[in-house]
Amino acid sequence: MNKFENKVALISGGSRGVGYAIANRLVDAGAKVVISARGAKRLEDSAARLRQKGGKVVAVTGDIGKWEDAKRMVNAAIDEFGRLDILVNNAGVSMRGDFADLSGEVCSRVIATNLTGSVNLSRIAMEHLIEARGSLVFISSIAGLFGLPGASVYCASKMALTGLCESLRLELIPKGVHVGVVYLGFTEHDPEKRILSASGELILPDRPAHHSQDKAGKLVVDLITKRKRQVVMTPIGSLGWFAHRLSPLLVEKVVLWAKESQIGLFKSFR
Ligand SMILES: NC(=O)c1ccc[n+]([C@@H]2O[C@H](COP(=O)([O-])OP(=O)(O)OC[C@H]3O[C@@H](n4cnc5c(N)ncnc54)[C@H](OP(=O)(O)O)[C@@H]3O)[C@@H](O)[C@H]2O)c1
């Protein structure tokens, strides 16, 4: 029997990138999945690809930052499959630019997607996850572990997910629900992926890739299977996390030095 047979998962942002990779892995493991995103065409194409390999898949368009849209996504799992065992809060958007240059629209869009969207879906899904004694998962980033210049609101939204995750874990442990968080490293991205510039233009991501989308998908499914609390991806991520716990000042100095010298992931962080 497949590990996830009879399990139902909702993956926000499942139309491409890491979300699609997670959905793909869950389908392979026997789960029925609901994927959601705003763009209908890409979402339908991705659902069709998953169905082609035998997946039971429902696609729901909508914006997770809007309560009613988030409700439709959760309801789709219940209406189509009768239950919801796993929620992966994956959909997110990144930004680049010093805080002083950010437009109000960029600030609110990043928070509305990364934080409000995860709050909405988690809150709406709660009773179903409790009933299933299921899994609630947050997709965060190395930027959710310590601050990075040029990514302030993104960092803030991802760090806020840690607060949400830790609080919900304490509320849900007695109810048998697993709550986990994955701090992703820089992941390969689809050609369509865009992030927000300071003024709100959609621009290409400006950083290297340290691992594949499928590796991230595999890791998330492993976290769910083993009901792990958290995973920090990539050696740089783990080192940064450990160093930051030992000495935030040291990490600050290294980050500022790397930015000044324009090395590694700071090559184009401006
Ligand atoms: N890629 C990386 O290097 C990396 C590193 C660390 C963390 N992460 C995190 O991993 C997650 C996935 O990243 P990714 O690289 O796969 O991103 P991506 O390729 O840009 O995909 C984002 C997905 O979310 C959907 N989405 C965006 N805004 C949405 C909204 N308001 N409502 C509903 N769906 C929305 C997108 O579809 P539509 O645009 O059609 O809505 C798409 O399906 C994000 O939370 C990101 O912060 C990524």
The ligand as a Tripos MOL2 file, in Angstrom:
@<TRIPOS>MOLECULE
LIG
   48    52     1     0     0
SMALL
NO_CHARGES

@<TRIPOS>ATOM
      1 N1         12.6290   29.1840   -5.0080 N.am      1 LIG1
      2 C1         13.4230   29.4440   -3.9940 C.2       1 LIG1
      3 O1         14.6250   29.6140   -4.1400 O.2       1 LIG1
      4 C2         12.8660   29.5350   -2.6040 C.ar      1 LIG1
      5 C3         13.7570   29.6860   -1.5250 C.ar      1 LIG1
      6 C4         13.2450   29.7530   -0.2540 C.ar      1 LIG1
      7 C5         11.8840   29.6820   -0.0380 C.ar      1 LIG1
      8 N2         11.0370   29.5670   -1.1000 N.ar      1 LIG1
      9 C6          9.6020   29.5370   -0.8430 C.3       1 LIG1
     10 O2          9.0510   28.3930   -1.4670 O.3       1 LIG1
     11 C7          7.7250   28.6690   -1.8950 C.3       1 LIG1
     12 C8          7.5890   28.3370   -3.3780 C.3       1 LIG1
     13 O3          8.5530   29.0780   -4.1060 O.3       1 LIG1
     14 P1          8.7350   28.8770   -5.6860 P.3       1 LIG1
     15 O4         10.1270   29.2420   -6.0100 O.co2     1 LIG1
     16 O5          8.2320   27.5500   -6.0920 O.co2     1 LIG1
     17 O6          7.7830   30.0490   -6.2190 O.3       1 LIG1
     18 P2          7.0870   30.2510   -7.6470 P.3       1 LIG1
     19 O7          7.7220   29.4560   -8.7160 O.co2     1 LIG1
     20 O8          6.9750   31.7270   -7.8130 O.co2     1 LIG1
     21 O9          5.6240   29.6350   -7.4050 O.3       1 LIG1
     22 C9          4.7460   30.2680   -6.5340 C.3       1 LIG1
     23 C10         3.4150   29.5580   -6.6090 C.3       1 LIG1
     24 O10         2.5000   30.2320   -5.7350 O.3       1 LIG1
     25 C11         1.3790   30.7280   -6.5030 C.3       1 LIG1
     26 N3          0.9640   31.9830   -5.8850 N.ar      1 LIG1
     27 C12         1.6850   33.1330   -5.7540 C.ar      1 LIG1
     28 N4          0.9520   34.0620   -5.1330 N.ar      1 LIG1
     29 C13        -0.2470   33.4870   -4.8530 C.ar      1 LIG1
     30 C14        -1.4350   33.9690   -4.2250 C.ar      1 LIG1
     31 N5         -1.5490   35.2100   -3.7470 N.pl3     1 LIG1
     32 N6         -2.4940   33.1120   -4.1100 N.ar      1 LIG1
     33 C15        -2.4070   31.8430   -4.5970 C.ar      1 LIG1
     34 N7         -1.3080   31.3540   -5.1890 N.ar      1 LIG1
     35 C16        -0.2450   32.1730   -5.3290 C.ar      1 LIG1
     36 C17         1.9300   30.8630   -7.9290 C.3       1 LIG1
     37 O11         0.9440   30.8190   -8.9360 O.3       1 LIG1
     38 P3          0.2200   32.1770   -9.4590 P.3       1 LIG1
     39 O12         1.2840   33.2010   -9.6610 O.co2     1 LIG1
     40 O13        -0.4810   31.7580  -10.6970 O.co2     1 LIG1
     41 O14        -0.7320   32.5570   -8.3580 O.co2     1 LIG1
     42 C18         2.7940   29.6090   -7.9960 C.3       1 LIG1
     43 O15         1.9780   28.4670   -8.1680 O.3       1 LIG1
     44 C19         7.4700   30.1400   -1.5550 C.3       1 LIG1
     45 O16         6.8160   30.2540   -0.3200 O.3       1 LIG1
     46 C20         8.8690   30.7130   -1.4540 C.3       1 LIG1
     47 O17         8.9220   31.8430   -0.6230 O.3       1 LIG1
     48 C21        11.4940   29.4960   -2.3810 C.ar      1 LIG1
@<TRIPOS>BOND
     1     1     2 1
     2     2     3 2
     3     2     4 1
     4     4     5 ar
     5     4    48 ar
     6     5     6 ar
     7     6     7 ar
     8     7     8 ar
     9     8     9 1
    10     8    48 ar
    11     9    10 1
    12     9    46 1
    13    10    11 1
    14    11    12 1
    15    11    44 1
    16    12    13 1
    17    13    14 1
    18    14    15 2
    19    14    16 1
    20    14    17 1
    21    17    18 1
    22    18    19 2
    23    18    20 1
    24    18    21 1
    25    21    22 1
    26    22    23 1
    27    23    24 1
    28    23    42 1
    29    24    25 1
    30    25    26 1
    31    25    36 1
    32    26    27 ar
    33    26    35 ar
    34    27    28 ar
    35    28    29 ar
    36    29    30 ar
    37    29    35 ar
    38    30    31 1
    39    30    32 ar
    40    32    33 ar
    41    33    34 ar
    42    34    35 ar
    43    36    37 1
    44    36    42 1
    45    37    38 1
    46    38    39 2
    47    38    40 1
    48    38    41 1
    49    42    43 1
    50    44    45 1
    51    44    46 1
    52    46    47 1
@<TRIPOS>SUBSTRUCTURE
     1 LIG1         1 GROUP 0 **** ****
